[in-house]
Structure formats: structure tokens, C-alpha cells
Amino acid sequence: MATRYRPHISLAGLIYLLIGLFIAWDRGYITGDLIRRVGSALLAVFLWFLILLGVDLHIRA
């Protein structure tokens, strides 16, 4: 019987990532515009069929 490997993140790893996100936001590496652009890109990738139907998936401020 094969055992499935499920990757998981520890609490320390999660805290490390959250602190890193906060520092990047505070120093200007992550901006609201960047989040909107990445969000629009992710929507376009996952909902590509809507784009073919003429739906605009750009996130507006």
C-alpha cells in the first residue's frame, strides 16, 4: 500500500512567510497595484473561457 505524501507548512514557516509579506509591503516591494495585476492574471488563467466570451477580468481600483 502506497502512502501519499502531503506537503505541509509548519507554524514557524507560516509566521516566517507572514512577516516576510509584511516587510515587503512596508518597504514598497508589494503594492496595491501589484496585487490587482496578479489577481487579474490569476483570474485570466483560471477563467480563460470567460475571456473568450468577451468578459473583462481586470480588477479595478
VMD Tcl script that draws the C-alpha trace (Angstrom):
set ca {
  {0.00 0.00 0.00}
  {1.46 3.32 -1.11}
  {1.49 6.21 1.29}
  {0.58 9.60 -0.15}
  {2.92 12.41 0.74}
  {1.08 15.58 1.69}
  {3.35 18.59 1.96}
  {2.54 20.84 4.88}
  {3.92 24.01 6.35}
  {4.81 24.36 9.99}
  {3.58 27.18 12.18}
  {7.08 28.65 12.21}
  {7.15 28.57 8.40}
  {3.78 30.31 8.21}
  {4.88 33.03 10.64}
  {8.10 33.48 8.64}
  {6.12 33.98 5.41}
  {3.66 36.40 7.04}
  {6.48 38.52 8.46}
  {8.19 38.49 5.05}
  {4.98 39.64 3.35}
  {4.56 42.44 5.87}
  {8.16 43.64 5.44}
  {7.87 43.52 1.63}
  {4.61 45.51 1.80}
  {6.11 48.02 4.23}
  {9.20 48.58 2.05}
  {7.19 49.02 -1.15}
  {8.05 45.74 -2.88}
  {4.40 44.69 -2.78}
  {1.87 47.38 -3.69}
  {-1.86 47.51 -4.20}
  {-1.32 47.79 -7.95}
  {0.84 44.66 -7.96}
  {-1.82 42.71 -6.06}
  {-4.52 43.85 -8.51}
  {-2.37 42.88 -11.51}
  {-1.52 39.45 -10.09}
  {-5.18 38.93 -9.17}
  {-6.29 39.81 -12.69}
  {-3.68 37.47 -14.15}
  {-4.80 34.59 -11.90}
  {-8.44 35.18 -12.84}
  {-7.48 35.17 -16.51}
  {-5.61 31.87 -16.13}
  {-8.37 30.07 -14.24}
  {-11.35 31.65 -16.04}
  {-9.87 31.83 -19.57}
  {-13.12 30.66 -21.14}
  {-14.84 33.83 -19.93}
  {-12.23 35.92 -21.74}
  {-13.13 34.11 -24.96}
  {-16.73 35.17 -24.35}
  {-15.67 38.81 -24.04}
  {-15.69 39.20 -20.24}
  {-13.19 41.73 -18.86}
  {-11.45 40.23 -15.82}
  {-9.30 43.25 -14.93}
  {-9.60 44.19 -11.27}
  {-10.28 47.93 -10.99}
  {-9.41 50.09 -8.01}
}
mol new
graphics top color blue
foreach p $ca { graphics top sphere $p radius 0.5 }
foreach p [lrange $ca 0 end-1] q [lrange $ca 1 end] { graphics top cylinder $p $q radius 0.2 }
display resetview
